[in-house]
Amino acid sequence: MKKLLLFALMVNYSLFVFSFSFGGKTGGEDTIAEKYANSIIAADLQTHLLVIASDEYEGRETGQKGQKMAADYLAAQFKNSGLEPVNGNYFQEFPLKVQYPEGVNFTLNGKEFKFMKDFYFTKGFEDTTISSKEIVFVGYGIDEVKYTDYPGKKEPDVKGKIVMFFSGEPENERKGEFLLSNSQKGSEWTTNWRLKLEKAKEKGALAALIVSPNIDKSIEATRHFIEMPSMKLATGEGPSRTVIPNFTISPEMADLILSPKKVSSKELQKKINKRKKTKTICLNAGVLIEMNRKTEKLSSENVVGFIEGTDLKEEILVITAHYDHLGKSDTVVYNGADDDGSGTVAVLEMAQAFSLAKKEGHGPRRSILFMPVAGEEKGLLGSQFYTDSPLFPLAKTIADLNIDMIGRQDEKHKDNPNYIYLIGSDKLSSELHKISENANNTYTKLDLDYTFNEPADKNRFYYRSDHYNFAKNNIPVIFYFNGVHEDYHQPTDEVDKINFKKMEKITRLVFFTAWDLANRTERIKVDVANDFK
């Protein structure tokens, strides 16, 4: 009887230790998970980031020398930490078709205009020839209940025609406020540049001319982005969203188009703002746009490091961050320390922590694929290639934890670094959201901000990083993000501005969440529907 009782007590104690190790903590004692989370330290994150975000890596532009150097560094770190390659390789290579912006001729009423002086264009549409003798001016190109430039029965027929509209939205100049938002901050019609193009496309427009009152300032603010080559996968697949051909033009070009009506673009804009009412005009103007941009083929690679699980090894947890950035412009390097050097080195540190755990007999039950991806800045291309050509079955992939910018603070949290935006945790799996919340409540106690998780988020961050390609395939995701700041996509995004203690804490939160996902008995369920627009 005593032996039986002793046996029962030993079994109960073993079960307690097992649950204690993989499902949280009791009292003030350390868990096994905490031991390895504590190996993730600010100093190591800084050591890696000083390499990844150095001038030597030339901004890590996809397909270029610096990105290849970064890939080699990441693969070497995986190997040194004891992670295995996949199919004998630490790289998943993917082919790219690159298109350069030069090679566009724009003629208006017989006069030729110059790219990056009189006009520029954004990426997202194929080469084309556009010829038209009619342009329809539609105010600001806005269409909503409070204000519309497509006014019902009086709506001009824009199908098959070029439309022209002002950038931004109507302003109440006396109050210094925007008409739609009733504040000094513009509405989504100002912040989301695609919205007007989608509306014009919906109305059947052939192309759009966007009048910028200060085109010199606009060009300088976005020069590097405009001059960067566009990319798509050479497999024939590119970014899923396309826009109609669109060209931002100078007021002088707009005035030439408006000249038959004897009104300038500046005068017309003032009239609309004063009346708070649109003005639509059909104009005769000879437009010829010929696009024949130079193309070439390149290749890039995702970096993959693998830790095989134990009894549930067929199921895969993926942890991602994009290691590419914007490259350089002449001698100016865009080092992208926060975007996304911070997420990249967080992946390295978690890989090291999980590998150490395995070496010491505490390896994960499920397998984990650590995957810094390239091509994010070009349209989520590396993650798209992976989900199109997965190294492990997507049906066996339980979740993707994606880290993109965790080293800085945004304006909203300028006095509180103890936060992180979480996006997507509840979009497909209610269990994943609870696991994430529990990990934070138990261990890291960060302020979890779900502002950008709202369906009405005007920034659409849920659709703008690599987790989205997994979510589209019905794989639950969490996107960890600190928000944008004044150095976002600027050459001033440098290592000396990174808060490494903040990074350490957030990386540990991702680690604890991954630990739970990798070691729980039941795979999390997909129990939420999402339309992924």
C-alpha positions as CSV (number, residue, x, y, z in Angstrom):
1,M,0.0,0.0,0.0
2,K,2.8,2.4,0.9
3,K,4.6,1.5,-2.3
4,L,1.5,2.2,-4.3
5,L,1.0,5.6,-2.5
6,L,4.6,6.5,-3.1
7,F,4.3,5.6,-6.8
8,A,1.2,7.8,-7.1
9,L,2.9,10.7,-5.5
10,M,5.9,10.4,-7.9
11,V,3.6,10.3,-10.9
12,N,1.7,13.4,-9.7
13,Y,5.0,15.2,-9.1
14,S,6.3,14.3,-12.6
15,L,3.1,15.6,-14.1
16,F,3.4,18.8,-12.1
17,V,7.0,19.4,-13.3
18,F,6.0,18.7,-16.9
19,S,3.1,21.2,-16.8
20,F,5.2,23.7,-14.9
21,S,7.9,23.6,-17.5
22,F,5.6,24.0,-20.5
23,G,2.5,25.8,-19.4
24,G,3.4,28.8,-17.2
25,K,4.9,29.2,-13.7
26,T,3.8,28.8,-10.2
27,G,4.8,31.2,-7.3
28,G,8.2,32.8,-7.8
29,E,10.1,29.8,-9.1
30,D,11.8,29.9,-12.5
31,T,10.6,27.6,-15.3
32,I,12.6,25.8,-17.9
33,A,11.2,28.3,-20.5
34,E,12.5,31.2,-18.4
35,K,16.0,29.8,-18.3
36,Y,16.3,29.8,-22.0
37,A,14.4,33.1,-22.5
38,N,16.9,34.7,-20.2
39,S,19.7,33.7,-22.6
40,I,18.2,36.4,-25.0
41,I,20.0,39.5,-23.9
42,A,20.2,43.1,-25.2
43,A,24.0,42.9,-25.6
44,D,23.8,40.0,-28.1
45,L,21.0,41.7,-30.0
46,Q,23.2,44.7,-30.3
47,T,26.2,42.7,-31.4
48,H,24.2,41.2,-34.3
49,L,22.5,44.4,-35.3
50,L,25.8,46.3,-35.5
51,V,26.8,43.9,-38.2
52,I,23.4,43.6,-40.1
53,A,22.7,47.3,-40.1
54,S,26.3,48.5,-40.9
55,D,27.2,50.5,-44.0
56,E,29.2,47.4,-45.2
57,Y,25.9,45.7,-45.9
58,E,24.8,48.6,-48.2
59,G,21.2,48.7,-47.0
60,R,20.5,45.0,-47.8
61,E,18.5,45.7,-51.0
62,T,17.0,42.5,-52.3
63,G,19.1,40.8,-55.0
64,Q,22.1,43.0,-54.3
65,K,25.5,42.5,-52.8
66,G,24.6,43.7,-49.3
67,Q,21.6,41.4,-49.1
68,K,23.7,38.4,-50.1
69,M,26.2,39.3,-47.4
70,A,23.5,39.5,-44.8
71,A,22.2,36.1,-45.9
72,D,25.6,34.6,-45.5
73,Y,25.9,36.1,-42.0
74,L,22.5,34.8,-40.9
75,A,23.3,31.3,-42.3
76,A,26.6,31.3,-40.4
77,Q,24.9,32.2,-37.2
78,F,22.3,29.4,-37.6
79,K,25.1,26.9,-38.2
80,N,27.1,28.2,-35.2
81,S,24.0,27.9,-33.0
82,G,23.5,24.3,-34.1
83,L,20.4,24.7,-36.3
84,E,20.1,22.3,-39.3
85,P,19.8,23.3,-42.9
86,V,16.7,22.2,-44.9
87,N,17.4,19.7,-47.7
88,G,21.1,20.3,-47.1
89,N,20.8,24.1,-47.6
90,Y,20.5,27.1,-45.4
91,F,19.0,29.1,-48.3
92,Q,15.8,28.9,-50.2
93,E,16.6,30.7,-53.5
94,F,13.9,32.4,-55.5
95,P,14.1,34.1,-59.0
96,L,13.2,37.7,-59.6
97,K,12.2,39.9,-62.5
98,V,13.5,43.5,-61.9
99,Q,12.1,46.5,-63.6
100,Y,13.8,50.0,-63.5
101,P,11.8,53.2,-63.6
102,E,13.6,54.8,-66.6
103,G,12.1,54.5,-70.1
104,V,8.9,56.4,-69.9
105,N,8.1,59.2,-72.4
106,F,5.2,61.5,-71.5
107,T,3.9,64.0,-74.1
108,L,1.1,66.4,-73.5
109,N,-0.4,68.5,-76.3
110,G,2.8,67.9,-78.3
111,K,5.1,69.0,-75.4
112,E,7.5,66.4,-73.8
113,F,7.9,66.4,-70.1
114,K,10.7,65.0,-67.9
115,F,10.6,62.2,-65.4
116,M,11.5,63.2,-61.8
117,K,11.1,66.8,-62.7
118,D,7.6,67.3,-64.2
119,F,6.1,63.9,-63.2
120,Y,6.8,60.6,-61.5
121,F,4.9,57.4,-60.9
122,T,4.6,54.7,-58.3
123,K,5.0,51.0,-58.8
124,G,2.3,48.4,-59.3
125,F,1.4,48.4,-62.9
126,E,2.9,46.9,-66.1
127,D,4.4,48.8,-69.1
128,T,1.8,50.2,-71.3
129,T,1.1,52.8,-74.0
130,I,-1.7,55.3,-73.1
131,S,-3.1,57.5,-75.8
132,S,-6.1,59.7,-75.2
133,K,-7.6,63.0,-76.4
134,E,-9.9,63.5,-73.4
135,I,-9.2,64.0,-69.7
136,V,-11.9,64.2,-67.0
137,F,-11.0,66.4,-64.0
138,V,-12.7,65.0,-60.9
139,G,-11.7,67.3,-58.0
140,Y,-9.9,65.3,-55.4
141,G,-11.0,61.8,-56.7
142,I,-12.9,61.1,-53.5
143,D,-16.2,59.3,-53.2
144,E,-17.9,59.0,-49.8
145,V,-21.2,60.2,-48.2
146,K,-19.8,63.4,-46.7
147,Y,-18.1,64.5,-49.9
148,T,-17.9,63.0,-53.4
149,D,-16.2,64.0,-56.6
150,Y,-18.4,61.5,-58.5
151,P,-21.8,63.1,-57.8
152,G,-24.6,60.9,-58.8
153,K,-26.5,61.7,-62.0
154,K,-24.1,64.6,-62.7
155,E,-21.3,62.1,-62.6
156,P,-19.0,62.4,-65.6
157,D,-18.4,59.3,-67.6
158,V,-14.8,58.3,-66.9
159,K,-14.9,54.8,-68.4
160,G,-12.0,54.3,-70.7
161,K,-10.7,57.9,-70.1
162,I,-7.9,59.5,-68.1
163,V,-9.0,61.1,-64.9
164,M,-7.1,64.0,-63.2
165,F,-7.5,64.9,-59.5
166,F,-5.6,66.7,-56.7
167,S,-3.6,64.9,-54.1
168,G,-4.9,65.1,-50.6
169,E,-8.4,66.3,-49.8
170,P,-10.4,69.5,-49.4
171,E,-9.3,71.8,-46.6
172,N,-11.2,74.4,-44.6
173,E,-8.4,77.1,-45.0
174,R,-10.0,79.4,-42.5
175,K,-9.8,76.8,-39.7
176,G,-6.7,75.0,-41.0
177,E,-8.6,71.7,-40.9
178,F,-9.3,69.0,-43.4
179,L,-13.0,68.8,-44.5
180,L,-13.4,65.0,-44.1
181,S,-11.7,64.5,-40.8
182,N,-12.5,67.9,-39.2
183,S,-9.0,68.0,-37.9
184,Q,-5.5,69.0,-38.9
185,K,-4.8,65.3,-39.7
186,G,-6.0,64.0,-43.1
187,S,-8.4,61.2,-43.5
188,E,-7.7,57.9,-45.2
189,W,-8.2,59.6,-48.6
190,T,-4.9,61.4,-47.8
191,T,-3.0,58.7,-46.0
192,N,-3.8,55.7,-48.2
193,W,-2.6,56.6,-51.7
194,R,-4.2,53.5,-53.3
195,L,-7.7,54.5,-52.3
196,K,-8.3,57.0,-55.0
197,L,-6.8,54.8,-57.6
198,E,-9.0,51.9,-56.6
199,K,-12.0,54.2,-56.9
200,A,-10.9,55.4,-60.3
201,K,-10.4,51.8,-61.4
202,E,-13.9,50.9,-60.1
203,K,-15.3,53.7,-62.2
204,G,-13.6,52.3,-65.3
205,A,-10.8,54.9,-65.7
206,L,-7.9,54.2,-68.1
207,A,-5.3,56.0,-66.0
208,A,-5.0,58.7,-63.4
209,L,-3.1,62.0,-63.3
210,I,-2.5,63.2,-59.7
211,V,-1.8,66.9,-59.3
212,S,0.8,67.6,-56.6
213,P,0.8,71.4,-55.6
214,N,4.5,71.0,-54.6
215,I,5.9,68.3,-56.7
216,D,9.5,69.2,-56.0
217,K,9.0,68.6,-52.3
218,S,7.1,65.3,-53.0
219,I,9.9,64.0,-55.2
220,E,12.6,64.8,-52.7
221,A,10.6,63.2,-49.8
222,T,10.2,59.9,-51.8
223,R,13.1,60.0,-54.3
224,H,14.8,56.8,-53.2
225,F,11.5,54.9,-53.2
226,I,10.5,56.3,-56.7
227,E,14.0,55.5,-58.2
228,M,14.2,52.0,-56.7
229,P,13.5,49.2,-59.2
230,S,10.3,47.3,-58.8
231,M,10.4,43.5,-58.5
232,K,8.2,40.5,-58.9
233,L,8.8,36.8,-58.7
234,A,10.1,35.5,-62.0
235,T,7.7,32.6,-61.6
236,G,5.1,35.0,-63.0
237,E,3.6,35.9,-59.6
238,G,3.9,39.4,-58.2
239,P,2.2,41.5,-55.5
240,S,-1.4,40.5,-55.4
241,R,-2.7,44.1,-55.6
242,T,-2.4,46.1,-58.8
243,V,-3.4,49.7,-59.5
244,I,-4.3,51.5,-62.7
245,P,-1.4,53.4,-64.4
246,N,-1.0,56.6,-62.4
247,F,1.3,59.6,-62.7
248,T,1.9,62.4,-60.3
249,I,2.2,65.6,-62.3
250,S,3.3,69.2,-61.6
251,P,0.8,72.1,-61.4
252,E,2.4,73.4,-64.7
253,M,1.3,70.2,-66.5
254,A,-2.2,70.5,-64.9
255,D,-2.4,74.1,-66.0
256,L,-1.6,73.1,-69.6
257,I,-4.5,70.6,-69.5
258,L,-6.8,73.3,-67.9
259,S,-5.8,76.1,-70.2
260,P,-8.8,75.9,-72.5
261,K,-11.0,76.7,-69.5
262,K,-8.9,79.7,-68.6
263,V,-8.4,78.6,-65.0
264,S,-5.2,77.4,-63.2
265,S,-5.0,74.4,-60.9
266,K,-4.3,76.7,-57.9
267,E,-7.4,78.8,-58.6
268,L,-9.5,75.6,-59.1
269,Q,-8.3,74.1,-55.8
270,K,-9.2,77.3,-53.9
271,K,-12.7,77.3,-55.4
272,I,-13.4,73.7,-54.4
273,N,-12.0,74.3,-50.8
274,K,-14.1,77.5,-50.4
275,R,-17.3,76.0,-51.8
276,K,-16.7,72.6,-50.1
277,K,-18.2,71.2,-53.3
278,T,-16.6,69.4,-56.2
279,K,-16.0,70.7,-59.7
280,T,-15.9,68.2,-62.6
281,I,-14.6,69.3,-66.0
282,C,-14.3,67.4,-69.3
283,L,-11.2,68.5,-71.2
284,N,-9.7,68.0,-74.6
285,A,-6.0,67.2,-74.3
286,G,-3.7,65.1,-76.3
287,V,-1.9,62.7,-74.0
288,L,0.6,60.1,-75.1
289,I,2.5,58.0,-72.5
290,E,4.9,55.3,-73.8
291,M,6.4,52.9,-71.2
292,N,9.3,50.7,-72.1
293,R,11.3,50.1,-68.9
294,K,14.5,48.2,-68.7
295,T,14.2,44.7,-67.1
296,E,16.7,42.1,-65.8
297,K,16.7,38.9,-63.9
298,L,18.1,38.5,-60.4
299,S,17.8,36.0,-57.6
300,S,17.4,36.3,-53.9
301,E,17.0,33.9,-51.0
302,N,15.2,33.2,-47.7
303,V,17.5,32.0,-45.0
304,V,16.3,28.8,-43.2
305,G,17.4,27.3,-39.9
306,F,15.6,24.2,-38.6
307,I,15.2,22.6,-35.2
308,E,13.5,19.2,-35.4
309,G,10.9,18.4,-32.8
310,T,10.4,15.3,-30.8
311,D,7.0,13.5,-30.7
312,L,5.2,16.1,-32.7
313,K,8.0,16.8,-35.2
314,E,5.8,16.6,-38.3
315,E,4.0,19.8,-37.2
316,I,5.9,23.1,-37.9
317,L,6.0,26.5,-36.2
318,V,7.5,29.2,-38.4
319,I,9.2,32.3,-37.1
320,T,9.9,35.1,-39.6
321,A,11.3,38.6,-40.0
322,H,12.5,40.3,-43.2
323,Y,16.2,41.0,-43.5
324,D,16.1,43.1,-46.6
325,H,15.8,46.9,-46.7
326,L,16.0,49.8,-49.2
327,G,19.6,49.6,-50.2
328,K,21.5,52.8,-51.0
329,S,21.2,56.0,-53.1
330,D,24.6,57.1,-54.4
331,T,26.7,57.2,-51.2
332,V,23.7,57.4,-48.8
333,V,23.0,54.0,-47.1
334,Y,19.5,53.1,-45.8
335,N,20.6,50.7,-43.0
336,G,17.2,49.8,-41.7
337,A,18.3,49.2,-38.1
338,D,14.7,49.0,-36.9
339,D,13.2,48.1,-40.3
340,D,13.8,45.2,-40.0
341,G,17.2,44.6,-38.6
342,S,15.6,44.5,-35.2
343,G,13.3,41.7,-36.1
344,T,16.0,39.8,-37.9
345,V,18.4,39.7,-35.0
346,A,15.5,38.8,-32.7
347,V,15.0,35.6,-34.8
348,L,18.7,34.9,-34.4
349,E,18.5,35.1,-30.6
350,M,15.4,33.0,-30.4
351,A,17.0,30.4,-32.6
352,Q,20.0,30.3,-30.3
353,A,17.8,30.0,-27.2
354,F,15.8,27.1,-28.7
355,S,18.9,25.3,-29.9
356,L,20.5,25.6,-26.5
357,A,17.4,24.1,-24.9
358,K,17.5,21.2,-27.3
359,K,21.2,20.6,-26.6
360,E,20.4,20.4,-22.9
361,G,17.5,17.9,-23.3
362,H,14.6,20.4,-23.5
363,G,14.0,20.5,-27.3
364,P,10.6,21.5,-28.6
365,R,8.0,18.8,-29.3
366,R,7.1,20.4,-32.6
367,S,9.7,21.4,-35.2
368,I,10.5,25.1,-35.6
369,L,11.6,26.8,-38.8
370,F,13.4,30.1,-38.3
371,M,13.2,32.0,-41.5
372,P,14.5,35.5,-42.2
373,V,13.0,36.4,-45.6
374,A,14.0,38.8,-48.4
375,G,11.9,40.8,-50.8
376,E,9.5,42.2,-48.2
377,E,10.2,45.8,-49.2
378,K,9.5,44.8,-52.8
379,G,6.0,43.3,-52.1
380,L,6.4,40.5,-49.6
381,L,8.1,38.4,-52.3
382,G,10.2,36.0,-50.1
383,S,7.3,34.9,-47.9
384,Q,5.1,34.7,-51.0
385,F,7.6,32.4,-52.6
386,Y,7.8,30.2,-49.5
387,T,4.0,29.8,-49.2
388,D,3.9,29.1,-53.0
389,S,6.7,26.6,-52.7
390,P,6.9,25.5,-49.0
391,L,9.7,23.5,-47.7
392,F,7.3,21.9,-45.3
393,P,3.5,21.3,-45.9
394,L,1.4,24.3,-45.1
395,A,-1.2,21.9,-43.8
396,K,1.3,20.9,-41.1
397,T,2.3,24.5,-40.3
398,I,0.6,25.5,-37.1
399,A,1.4,29.3,-37.0
400,D,3.7,32.1,-38.1
401,L,5.1,34.5,-35.6
402,N,6.4,37.5,-37.6
403,I,8.6,40.3,-36.2
404,D,8.9,43.5,-38.1
405,M,10.3,46.6,-36.3
406,I,10.6,46.2,-32.5
407,G,13.5,48.5,-31.6
408,R,11.9,52.0,-31.4
409,Q,9.0,53.9,-30.0
410,D,6.3,55.7,-32.0
411,E,4.8,59.1,-31.1
412,K,1.8,57.6,-29.2
413,H,4.2,55.8,-26.8
414,K,7.0,58.3,-26.7
415,D,7.0,58.3,-22.9
416,N,6.5,54.5,-22.5
417,P,8.8,52.0,-24.2
418,N,7.1,49.1,-22.4
419,Y,4.6,48.3,-25.3
420,I,4.2,46.4,-28.5
421,Y,1.5,46.4,-31.1
422,L,0.1,43.0,-31.8
423,I,-1.7,42.4,-35.1
424,G,-3.5,39.3,-36.3
425,S,-3.4,37.2,-33.1
426,D,-7.2,36.7,-33.1
427,K,-7.9,36.8,-36.9
428,L,-7.8,33.0,-37.4
429,S,-7.4,31.4,-34.0
430,S,-8.9,32.5,-30.7
431,E,-6.5,30.1,-29.0
432,L,-3.5,31.8,-30.4
433,H,-4.7,35.1,-29.0
434,K,-5.2,33.6,-25.5
435,I,-1.7,31.9,-25.6
436,S,-0.1,35.3,-26.5
437,E,-2.0,37.1,-23.7
438,N,-1.1,34.4,-21.2
439,A,2.6,34.5,-22.1
440,N,2.7,38.2,-21.6
441,N,0.6,38.2,-18.4
442,T,2.9,35.4,-17.0
443,Y,6.3,36.6,-18.0
444,T,6.9,39.9,-19.8
445,K,4.0,42.2,-18.8
446,L,4.3,44.5,-21.7
447,D,1.4,46.8,-22.7
448,L,-0.2,45.0,-25.6
449,D,-1.6,47.6,-28.0
450,Y,-4.2,46.3,-30.5
451,T,-4.9,49.6,-32.3
452,F,-3.7,48.3,-35.6
453,N,-5.5,45.0,-35.3
454,E,-8.8,46.8,-35.8
455,P,-10.5,46.0,-39.2
456,A,-10.9,49.7,-39.8
457,D,-7.2,50.4,-39.4
458,K,-6.5,52.9,-42.1
459,N,-2.8,51.9,-42.2
460,R,-3.7,48.3,-43.2
461,F,-0.6,47.0,-41.4
462,Y,-2.1,43.6,-41.3
463,Y,-1.6,43.3,-45.0
464,R,1.8,44.8,-45.1
465,S,4.3,42.3,-43.7
466,D,5.3,38.7,-44.3
467,H,2.8,37.1,-41.9
468,Y,0.0,38.0,-44.4
469,N,1.1,35.3,-46.9
470,F,0.7,32.7,-44.2
471,A,-2.6,34.1,-43.1
472,K,-3.9,33.9,-46.7
473,N,-3.2,30.2,-46.5
474,N,-5.3,29.9,-43.3
475,I,-2.3,29.7,-41.0
476,P,-2.7,31.6,-37.7
477,V,-0.3,34.5,-37.3
478,I,0.9,37.2,-34.9
479,F,2.7,40.3,-36.2
480,Y,4.9,42.1,-33.6
481,F,5.4,45.8,-34.4
482,N,6.4,49.0,-32.6
483,G,4.8,51.4,-35.1
484,V,6.4,53.9,-37.5
485,H,8.6,56.8,-36.4
486,E,10.3,59.8,-38.0
487,D,13.2,57.6,-39.3
488,Y,11.0,55.0,-41.0
489,H,12.3,54.4,-44.6
490,Q,14.9,57.1,-44.1
491,P,18.7,56.8,-44.0
492,T,18.5,57.9,-40.4
493,D,17.1,54.5,-39.2
494,E,20.4,53.7,-37.4
495,V,21.6,51.4,-34.6
496,D,22.3,54.2,-32.2
497,K,18.6,55.0,-32.0
498,I,17.6,51.4,-31.0
499,N,16.3,50.6,-27.5
500,F,17.9,47.2,-26.9
501,K,16.3,46.6,-23.6
502,K,12.9,47.1,-25.2
503,M,14.0,44.6,-27.9
504,E,15.1,42.1,-25.4
505,K,11.7,42.1,-23.6
506,I,9.7,41.8,-26.8
507,T,11.9,39.1,-28.2
508,R,11.3,37.1,-24.9
509,L,7.6,37.6,-25.4
510,V,7.8,36.0,-28.8
511,F,10.0,33.2,-27.4
512,F,7.5,32.4,-24.6
513,T,4.6,32.3,-27.1
514,A,6.7,30.1,-29.4
515,W,7.6,27.8,-26.5
516,D,3.9,27.3,-25.7
517,L,3.0,26.7,-29.3
518,A,5.8,24.2,-29.8
519,N,5.2,22.2,-26.7
520,R,1.5,22.1,-26.0
521,T,-0.2,18.7,-26.5
522,E,-3.0,19.9,-28.8
523,R,-2.4,21.9,-32.0
524,I,-4.1,25.3,-31.9
525,K,-7.4,25.3,-33.9
526,V,-8.4,27.6,-36.7
527,D,-11.8,28.8,-35.5
528,V,-12.2,32.3,-36.9
529,A,-13.2,33.2,-40.5
530,N,-11.4,36.0,-42.3
531,D,-12.0,37.4,-45.7
532,F,-8.4,38.8,-46.3
533,K,-9.3,41.7,-48.6
